[in-house]
């Protein structure tokens, strides 16, 4: 995470809410065959813990149980040109972004918990795209076969940290930077900058 305290994001519940909203994370772990990362949908469960599943063929699937993993979720981000500052001669280009990390040990999920995870992921994510898929729409034999191709995991969340680097360290420049970011197509990042400066 960014070392500048102006960008520090330490509210644990807020970070967990960010993971809930994102619904997707990168899971990193050091394994016997080197560092690996998986890109997966996630659910925040009581504990708190992140639940996710991997294809059995994923490089992490057979090695992550018992390991300590790092989960990363990202929010809006965008490039800032030095030309956008009032005095470009005294500025350098940079990148604004929102990101959060959770760290903790990983344990495998039993079959019933894996099924519940698949059901709950659909329940959480389907409304985001205006759909209503449930496992009930699948042929049971096909679902059972597909379930055998994945492994479920729970990562206990021991540590959370985040960065919201949104030009808070340059308050006089923020209105100009928000306008330039929005004009360059970075609406989500300019909205995050506006919220951070409010």
N, C-alpha and C positions, 0 to 999 in steps of 0.2 A: 504494500500500500504506500501511497505517496507520503514522504516524510514531513511535508509542510503541515503544521498543526491547523492551518486555516482550512485544510481540506479533510481533516479527520472526521470520520463518521463512526461513532462508538455506541450508539443506541442499539443494544442487542435486539430488542423487540422490533425496532424499525428495520433492521437488517434482515431478520427472519421474515418480516412482511414483504420485503423486497424479493426474497427467494420465492415466497408463496406466489407473488404476482408474476414474477418472471417465468416460473414453471419449467425452466431449462437451465442447466448448469454444465460446466466442465468439471469432471472429477479427475484429479491428478493423484498418482501414487508411485512411489519408488518400489520396484519389484525385483525379483531375482534376475530378470532379463532387461533391467534398466527402467528408466522413468516412462510411464505411459499416461495417456489421458483418454477419457471417454466423454462424449458429448451426449447428454441424456436428459429426458424429462425427469423432474424431481417433485416430490411432495414433502412439505414440512409436516412432521408428525409430533405429537406430544413427546416430551423428553427433555429438550427437543432433539429430533433426529431428522436427517434427510433420507428418504426412501427412494430407491431407483432400481432399475433393472438393466442388465446388459445381455447382449447376445452371447451365447456360450462361446462363440468363436472370437469374441473380443479379447484383446491381449490382457486386459485386466480381470476378466471374468474368473479365471482359475487361480488368480494370485492376490486379489484384493482383500479377501476375508482375513481378518486379523491384522491388516495393515492400517496405518494411519493415513488418511486421505485428506486432500484439500479440495474443497468445492468452490468454484468461482462462478458468480453470476454477473452479467454486465447489463448496464442500462444505456441510456442515450450517450452518444459520444460524437465528437466532431473536431475537425482541424480548425485552428484559428490562425489566420494569416497575420503576420506582423504589420501588414499594411492597414489593418483594421484599427490599430491604436492611434491615439491623437498624435503621437510623435513616433513614427515608425523607426526613426534613427536610434531610439533607445529601447527597442523591443526586438524580441525574437519570435518566430512562429512557435506554436505549442499545440497541445491537444487537450480539450476538455472532455471529461468522462465521469461516469458513475459506475462503480464496481464494488462488489463485496465478496468476502471470503469466509468460509466456515471450515473448521479443522476438527478432525476427530477420528476415532477408531471405527472400523467397518466390520460388521458381522453379517453372515448370510441370513436370508429370510426363509422360513419354512414355506411349503407349497401353499397353504391356506393364506398366509400373509402376502405371498406373491400374487395370488388371485385377487385378493382385496386391493392390492396396489394397482393392478391393471384396471379394476373397476373404478377405483377412486381417481386415477389419472384421467380416465374418460369423463367421469362426472365433473372434474375440475376444468378440463380443457375443452370439451365439446361446446359448452356455451360460448366460449371465446370466438368460435368460428361459426356460431349460429346453427350448430347441429346437435343431434341427440343420440349418437351411437351408444349402444350398451352391448355387453357380452351376450345378452339375450337374442341379439340379431344374428349371432354366429351359429353355425352348425357345431354342436357340442364336441363332436369328434375332432373337428378341425381346430377348435380352441385348445383342446387337450394336447394335440400334436404341436401347436405353436408354443404352448406353455413349456413344453419340454425343451424348446430351443433357447430359452432365456433363464437367467438366474437373477434373483432379487437380493437386494442388500439394504442394510440400514447403517447409516453413518451417524454415530452419536455426535452431537454438536457440542464440543468442549470450548471452542473459541470462535468468536465472530469479530471481524474487523472490516472496515470499509473506507472508501475514498469517494468524496464528491468534489472533484476538481472542476469548479465551474466559475472561475475568475473572481472568487470571493476576495482574493488578495489584492484586487485592483478595482475597488468600488467605484472610483471616478470613471473608469472605462466601461463598466458593465452595460449601461444603456447602449453605447455605440457597438459593443461586441455582440449584444443580443440581436440588435437590428442586422448586423452584418451576417451573423450565423443564420438567422431566419432567411435572409435574402439569398444565401448560398445553398438553401435547400435543407438546412439543419433545423427543422421546426421542433423536433422532439428535444434536441439539445438546447435550443434557445428557450424553450419552455422550462426545462430543468434549471437553466441559468437564472431565469426570471424568478422561479420559486426559491432558489437559494439566496437571491439578493433581496427577497421581500422581508 
